Amino acid sequence: MLDFAHPRRWPAYTLAVSFLGYAAGKAAFALQARLGFPGGPPVSAAETQGYFMDAAAAQWLAAASGVVGAGVALATVTPLGLRKVPRTVMLVVLAGMLLAVGGGAMIMIVDGFVGIGVGWTWYHGVLGLAVIGLSVEMSRSYAMATRRVAG
């Protein structure tokens, strides 16, 4: 039987590695001034030209967001994050991160399983489900680890 009251660290570590992988993929495409992600659906040159900002700048910003996401994930399980960051602030950050990551993951899920024309496939949909599950569990574990015990 699973003990859901016990905080877990592995979801945060798994997400941190995933975010760093995301950042690396975005950085690789930034160096080529391409939109998209390695292993993802191709983005045409016309779509890249019509994008609202420079492709390289957009990819570098996305890479930076991956590094920040990894940092937040690690802050949920390291002493510095657990003791120095106020719980309310971290919970708000985690809620925002869950909305942002969940939104992107939902696009992958819906397109991967139903098809909305983006080009994600079923295994991208499975990855989206896993990322949402890990994000929820990381947030729940942080909340459990930092809760005040009545007494």
Buried (B, 14 or more C-beta within 10 A) or exposed (E): EEEEEEBBBEBBBBBBEBBBEBBBBBBBBBEEEBBBBEEBBEBEEEEBEEEEEEBBEBBBEBBBBBBBBBBBBBBBBBEEBBEEBEBEEBBEBBEEBBEEBBEBBBBBBBBBBEEEEBBBBEEBBBBBBBBBEBBBBBBBBBBEBBEEEEE
